[in-house]
Amino acid sequence: MADSSIPLAKTDPPPNFFSDYSVVLSVPLKRRHERVCRLSKLCAEFKLLEKDAVDLPVPAHPDGKTLKDVAVRTSVATAGVDGSRNQDEQGGGIQITRQHFTMEETVPLLFGLLKSKVLLTGTLSWDDSVLSSSSSEPSSETESSDNQDDSPLYALYESIASGSGLVVWKLRTFTKEVGDPEKTRVTERVEGWAPKLLRAIVQNETTKGHRAHMDSYHTLF
């Protein structure tokens, strides 16, 4: 029996490049953070496809695993675009909304001397119930409970590139900024797999591009 304490690989093959970064936005966690969850505004060639849902924990992972612990891009859908689900088949876990998409990126080659367009196929996943409740205006009755509920919110980006098979798993975490509840800290963890010959280039470009991308988040507000 597998030891559930061992961290689960977010990509297959296991990740071989990584990046961590965070920024602080001058907006409360309980308002308008959904704009950062859905990054299509920052993508020139971004096409939304079907939307479905998956239940957590997914069967392939131990009980207790949440969105931050798993990969759901290839998981079998448990609900369709209308949100309907088969009560006999779902196990009562959290239902995660999954938006499928395609996106075209320009990837530098030979240290930037050449550029190649790559088609990405992927998913954006989040807990719709959390987004709905947290985006509503706080009332006097809920304000005290909101102050006590500092649980982080998660959104998950996953993609695979055509041709190279490069895989990216990126978890976006939203937390209240310590000392200033009117600000939100957005932290992202990137784990990915690249072919051996491309790994060094991908790691370098991921680190630079990830920071530049997140530093522009404030322009969404």
C-alpha positions as CSV (number, residue, x, y, z in Angstrom):
1,M,0.0,0.0,0.0
2,A,1.4,3.4,-1.0
3,D,2.4,5.8,1.8
4,S,0.0,8.8,1.5
5,S,2.6,11.0,3.3
6,I,4.8,10.9,0.2
7,P,4.2,14.0,-2.0
8,L,2.3,13.2,-5.1
9,A,3.9,14.0,-8.5
10,K,2.0,16.8,-10.3
11,T,3.2,15.7,-13.7
12,D,3.9,12.5,-15.5
13,P,6.9,12.1,-16.0
14,P,7.7,13.6,-12.6
15,P,8.6,17.4,-12.7
16,N,12.2,18.5,-13.5
17,F,11.8,22.3,-13.4
18,F,10.3,24.6,-10.8
19,S,9.5,28.2,-9.9
20,D,8.1,30.0,-6.8
21,Y,7.1,33.6,-6.6
22,S,4.5,35.9,-4.9
23,V,3.1,39.4,-5.2
24,V,0.8,41.5,-3.1
25,L,-2.3,43.1,-4.6
26,S,-4.1,46.1,-3.1
27,V,-7.5,44.3,-3.0
28,P,-9.1,42.3,-0.2
29,L,-9.1,38.5,-0.5
30,K,-12.9,38.4,-0.2
31,R,-13.4,40.7,-3.3
32,R,-12.5,40.4,-7.0
33,H,-9.7,37.9,-6.7
34,E,-11.5,35.9,-9.4
35,R,-10.0,38.3,-11.9
36,V,-6.6,36.8,-11.1
37,C,-7.9,33.2,-11.3
38,R,-8.9,33.7,-14.9
39,L,-5.9,35.0,-16.8
40,S,-7.3,35.0,-20.3
41,K,-7.0,38.8,-20.3
42,L,-3.2,38.4,-20.4
43,C,-3.2,35.9,-23.3
44,A,-3.4,37.1,-26.9
45,E,-4.2,33.7,-28.3
46,F,-6.5,32.1,-25.8
47,K,-9.6,30.0,-26.7
48,L,-12.0,28.7,-24.1
49,L,-13.4,25.3,-24.8
50,E,-15.9,23.1,-22.8
51,K,-16.4,23.4,-19.0
52,D,-17.0,20.4,-16.8
53,A,-16.2,19.4,-13.2
54,V,-14.4,16.7,-11.2
55,D,-14.9,15.6,-7.6
56,L,-12.2,15.7,-5.0
57,P,-10.6,13.6,-3.8
58,V,-10.2,12.0,-7.2
59,P,-10.1,8.1,-7.0
60,A,-6.4,8.0,-7.9
61,H,-5.4,9.9,-4.8
62,P,-5.8,9.2,-1.0
63,D,-8.7,10.7,0.9
64,G,-8.0,14.2,2.2
65,K,-6.1,15.4,-0.9
66,T,-7.3,18.8,-2.1
67,L,-6.8,20.9,-5.2
68,K,-3.3,21.9,-4.1
69,D,-2.2,18.3,-3.9
70,V,-3.4,16.8,-7.1
71,A,-3.5,17.1,-10.9
72,V,-7.0,17.1,-12.5
73,R,-6.3,17.9,-16.2
74,T,-6.8,14.3,-17.3
75,S,-9.3,13.2,-14.6
76,V,-12.6,11.9,-15.7
77,A,-15.4,14.5,-15.5
78,T,-18.2,13.9,-13.0
79,A,-20.4,16.7,-14.2
80,G,-21.1,18.5,-17.4
81,V,-21.2,22.1,-18.5
82,D,-24.5,22.7,-16.8
83,G,-23.1,21.5,-13.5
84,S,-25.4,18.5,-13.3
85,R,-24.0,15.4,-11.7
86,N,-24.9,11.8,-11.1
87,Q,-25.6,11.5,-7.3
88,D,-25.0,7.7,-7.5
89,E,-21.5,8.1,-8.9
90,Q,-20.2,11.0,-6.9
91,G,-18.8,10.4,-3.4
92,G,-19.8,13.7,-1.7
93,G,-16.4,15.3,-2.1
94,I,-15.6,18.9,-3.2
95,Q,-16.7,19.6,-6.7
96,I,-14.0,21.4,-8.8
97,T,-15.0,23.4,-11.8
98,R,-12.6,22.7,-14.8
99,Q,-12.4,25.1,-17.7
100,H,-10.6,23.6,-20.8
101,F,-8.7,25.9,-23.1
102,T,-6.1,26.1,-25.8
103,M,-3.4,28.8,-25.9
104,E,-0.6,29.7,-28.3
105,E,2.7,30.8,-26.8
106,T,5.9,32.0,-28.4
107,V,8.9,30.0,-27.1
108,P,12.5,31.2,-27.4
109,L,15.0,28.8,-28.9
110,L,18.8,28.9,-29.1
111,F,19.0,31.5,-26.2
112,G,16.5,33.7,-27.8
113,L,17.9,33.8,-31.3
114,L,14.9,32.0,-32.7
115,K,11.3,31.8,-31.6
116,S,8.8,29.0,-32.1
117,K,5.0,29.1,-31.7
118,V,3.7,26.3,-29.5
119,L,0.1,25.2,-29.0
120,L,-0.9,24.5,-25.4
121,T,-3.9,22.5,-24.3
122,G,-4.9,22.7,-20.7
123,T,-7.3,23.4,-17.9
124,L,-8.0,26.1,-15.3
125,S,-9.6,24.6,-12.2
126,W,-11.2,26.1,-9.1
127,D,-13.9,25.7,-6.5
128,D,-16.9,27.6,-7.8
129,S,-18.6,27.6,-4.4
130,V,-15.7,29.3,-2.8
131,L,-15.4,31.9,-5.5
132,S,-19.1,32.7,-5.3
133,S,-19.2,33.1,-1.6
134,S,-15.9,35.0,-1.4
135,S,-16.7,37.5,-4.2
136,S,-20.0,38.6,-2.5
137,E,-20.0,41.7,-0.3
138,P,-19.5,40.9,3.4
139,S,-22.4,41.6,5.7
140,S,-22.4,42.5,9.4
141,E,-23.5,38.9,10.2
142,T,-20.7,37.3,8.2
143,E,-17.9,39.8,8.9
144,S,-16.9,38.2,12.2
145,S,-16.8,34.7,10.7
146,D,-14.8,36.1,7.7
147,N,-12.3,37.5,10.1
148,Q,-11.8,34.0,11.6
149,D,-11.7,32.2,8.3
150,D,-8.2,32.9,6.9
151,S,-8.1,29.7,4.9
152,P,-6.2,30.0,1.6
153,L,-8.0,29.9,-1.7
154,Y,-6.6,27.9,-4.7
155,A,-6.8,28.0,-8.5
156,L,-4.9,25.4,-10.6
157,Y,-3.5,25.8,-14.1
158,E,-2.4,22.7,-16.0
159,S,-1.2,22.5,-19.6
160,I,0.7,20.2,-22.1
161,A,2.5,21.5,-25.2
162,S,2.1,20.0,-28.6
163,G,5.2,18.4,-30.1
164,S,7.6,18.6,-27.1
165,G,5.1,17.2,-24.6
166,L,6.2,19.9,-22.0
167,V,3.9,19.7,-19.0
168,V,3.1,22.6,-16.6
169,W,1.3,22.4,-13.2
170,K,0.9,25.8,-11.6
171,L,-0.9,26.3,-8.3
172,R,-2.1,29.8,-7.5
173,T,-2.8,30.5,-3.8
174,F,-4.6,33.5,-2.4
175,T,-4.1,34.5,1.3
176,K,-4.8,37.7,3.3
177,E,-1.7,39.8,3.6
178,V,-0.4,39.7,7.2
179,G,-1.1,43.0,8.9
180,D,-3.3,44.4,6.1
181,P,-6.6,42.5,5.4
182,E,-7.3,44.9,2.6
183,K,-4.5,43.4,0.5
184,T,-4.1,39.9,-0.9
185,R,-0.9,37.9,-1.4
186,V,-0.9,35.7,-4.5
187,T,1.7,32.9,-4.4
188,E,2.3,30.6,-7.3
189,R,4.1,27.3,-7.4
190,V,5.2,26.0,-10.8
191,E,6.2,22.3,-11.3
192,G,6.8,21.0,-14.8
193,W,8.4,18.4,-17.0
194,A,10.5,19.2,-20.1
195,P,12.6,16.9,-22.3
196,K,16.2,16.6,-21.2
197,L,17.6,18.7,-24.0
198,L,15.2,21.5,-23.3
199,R,15.2,21.4,-19.5
200,A,17.9,24.0,-18.8
201,I,16.4,26.5,-21.3
202,V,12.9,25.9,-19.9
203,Q,14.0,26.3,-16.3
204,N,15.7,29.7,-17.2
205,E,12.7,31.0,-19.2
206,T,10.2,29.8,-16.6
207,T,11.9,31.6,-13.7
208,K,12.2,34.9,-15.7
209,G,8.8,34.7,-17.3
210,H,7.0,33.6,-14.2
211,R,8.2,36.7,-12.2
212,A,7.4,39.1,-15.1
213,H,4.0,37.6,-15.5
214,M,3.1,37.9,-11.8
215,D,4.5,41.4,-11.5
216,S,1.9,42.5,-14.0
217,Y,-1.1,41.1,-12.0
218,H,-1.8,44.5,-10.5
219,T,-2.8,45.8,-14.0
220,L,-6.0,43.6,-13.7
221,F,-7.4,45.9,-11.0
